[in-house]
Amino acid sequence: MAFLIGRKIKMDQIWNENGTVIPVTVVQAGPVTVTQVRTQEKDGYEAYQVGFEAAKEKNVSKALKGHFKDLGPFKHLKEFKKKGDQALNRGDVIDVSAFEKGQKVRVTGTEKGRGFQGVVKRHGFHGGPKSHGQKDRLRAPGSIGAGGHQRVIKGRKMAGRMGQDTVTLKKLPIIDIDTEKNILYVKGSLPGNNKSILYIETM
């Protein structure tokens, strides 16, 4: 079991030994520091809380400063459930060396926001008829249900804010690892803009 908090850098491509191009996402992964160990006896579950990226003292509350103590303030905190026999202690540092080339990982992030969108883009509606007499109805939603109950039924597909959802992608292979710069090259595209935060853990 291995896990890291990372920051998406960019999309890129790598050629393998056979000359085949592989699309990858370059991720600045870790290092992270274990800030708290959750135990079954005390918390009711087993997990590790880790911190990523140093934060400025003025941006950290007194409560968190007391929580971090000698480990230093962090910008991002995340808990990962304990799996397997891995035993970590408070203050341990995890970096990309915990992963292996070819290993499959689960990546969670927040996808790009697309703002307020209509039903054609948001839900894939085909739109209204393009015949004469249909002015300004091409991208309209059409009927939104019966009017006897004087309200719109919950779950109706309508226009609204699109994107900014939490997305988890599974079974993504690690194509390459740069241990000196703490960089992972993960196959395919990962959710979010460049510089967005990603949570990476082995399957």
N, C-alpha and C positions, 0 to 999 in steps of 0.2 A: 504494500500500500504506500502510495506517495501522493502528496498534494502540494499545490502552490497557488499563490495569487500572482497574477501577471498583468502586464499592460500591453495591449495590442499596438504593434509598431506599424506594420504595413503588410500588404500582399506582395508575394514574390513568386519565383519559380526556380526549381532545382532540377538538374538533369541527373538521372541515375546512371548506373554502369552500362545499361543498354542504350543510352542515348535518348531515353524517353523523358519528356518534360513533365514535371509534377507541380501543380499549383500548391503553394503553401502560404500559411499565415505566419509572419515572424512575430514572436511574443517575447517581451522582456519578462522572464519568469523568475520571480524571487530576487534575492533570497528572502525568506520569511523567518520570523522568530516566534517560537512558541511562547505565548504570553499567559496561558492558563491551561490547566489540565482538568477536564471534567471527569468525575468518577461516579460509578454506580452508587456508592455508599452516600456520597454527599449531594450529588445533583440528580440522581435517578437515571443517568445515562452516561455513556463514555464518549468523549470527544476531545479534540484539541482546538484551542483558539490560537490563531496566529495573527501577527501584525506584519504589515507590508508598507514600505516607504516611510522615511523619517518625516515627521511633521514639525512645524514651528511651535515653540512653547506657547506662544500667545494664542494659538488656534486650538489648544487642547484644554478641556475642562479640568478642574481640580480633582474631580472624581476619577477621571481617566489617568491623570498624573499619578495618583495614589495607586491605581490599579497596575500601571506599568512599572512603577518604582525605578529600579536601576536599569531596566531594559530600554528605556528611552521612549518618547512619544512616537506613535505611528499614525499615518493617515487612514489606513484601512484595516479593519478587523474582520475576521471570518472564522466560523467554526466548521470543522470537518469531523464527521463521525468516525470513531475508531473502527478500523476493520483489520482483521487478522491479528497477528501477534506483535505488531510493531509497538514498542514502548518508547515514548518520548517524555522528556522532562522539561519543566519551565526553563526557558533560556536557550534551549537547543535551536540551532539554525539549520534550515532546510534549503537546499539549492537544487539546480537542475541535475546534479550528479545522482539524485535519488531516482531519476527516470532513465530508461534505456531506449536506444534507437530501435524502432519497430514496435515499441509498446503502444497499446491502444489506450486512449484517455477519454474522459468525459469533460466537456468544456461548457461552462455556464456564463452567460453574459446578457447585457441589455441591448436589444436590436435598435437600429437607427429609428428615430422618430420621423414620421412623414406628415405630421400636422393634421389639420381637419380635411378629410377627404370624402368624396361622394361615394355612392353605392357601386358605381361602375369600377372604380379603382379599388375600393376597400373590400368589396365582396364578390366582384367579378360579374355583376349584372350585365346583360347584353344590351340594355338600353331599349328605348321605345322604337316604334316603327319609323322608318325614314321616308314615309310617303307624304303626299300633299296634305295640308291641314293639320300637321303635327309640329307646329312651331314651338321651339324651346322645350320639346319633350324628349329629346334624344337620350339625355343622361338622367332623366327624372326617375325616382324610385317606383312610381306607380302606386297602386293601392297599398295601404298599410294595415288593412284589416277591417272587420266589421265595426260599425259605429254605435251599436246598441248599448255597449257597456261604457261608452263615453271615455275610453282611455285606450292607449296603445299597449298591447300585450307585451310583457317582458320577453326579451330575447329576439325581438324583431330586428331584422337586418336593415339598418338605416345608416345615414351619413354620420360621421363622428371622427374622433381622434384615432389615428392609425399609427401603429408601431409602438416603440418604447416598451415592449413586452419582454419579460425574462425568458430567454431561450436556452435550452440545453441540448447540445449535440453529443451523441454517443459514438463510441468505437472509432474515434479518429486516430489514425496511426501517426506516431512521431517519425518524421522523415530524417531529421538531423538534430544534433545537440551541440551547442557551443558552450562548453563549460567555463571558458575564460570570461566570456561576456554575459553568462547566464541567459542564453537565448535558446528558445525552443522553436523548431520549424515543424508546425503541425499541418498535415495535409488538408487542403480545402479551405473554404472561407469560414471565418468565425464571426459571431454576431458583434455589432457595435461599430462605432467610428474608430479611426486611429486614435490612440492614447486612451481608449476606454478600458475599464477593468474587467479581467476575466478570471474565473475560478477553475482551476485545472486539477483533476484527480484521476488516478488510474482506475480502470474498470474492475 
